[in-house]
Amino acid sequence: MVKGLKEIWRDVQSVVLAESRGIDVPTVTVLRDQFRKANCHYKVLKNTLVRIAIQGTRMEPMQSLLVGPVAVIWSTESPSTPAKVATQDRQGE
């Protein structure tokens, strides 16, 4: 699993971490779909695995943010798309 994450994140353009506590399943389903449509990846991963996978990489400084249930959203295509999708106004959905 860690080897796979390291390989996937080798060409990562940006990463967004989002606390996933308190988000209901229908909302997560909509979010995953929106990220997928924007060519982003959304996964809830074990913090320990993420810490190991980012050790010694340019992503290592985000280790301190891996606390509690965290969703990891990333793009290998765009440095701004994950943040744009994550911060969209979803009122009325």
Stockholm file with secondary structure:
# STOCKHOLM 1.0

chainA/1-93         MVKGLKEIWRDVQSVVLAESRGIDVPTVTVLRDQFRKANCHYKVLKNTLVRIAIQGTRMEPMQSLLVGPVAVIWSTESPSTPAKVATQDRQGE
#=GR chainA/1-93 SS CHHHHHHHHTTCCEEEEEECTTCCHHHHHHHHHHHHHTTCEEEECCHHHHHHHHTTSTTGGGGGGCCSSEEEEEESSCSSHHHHHHTCCCTTC
#=GC SS_cons        CHHHHHHHHTTCCEEEEEECTTCCHHHHHHHHHHHHHTTCEEEECCHHHHHHHHTTSTTGGGGGGCCSSEEEEEESSCSSHHHHHHTCCCTTC
//
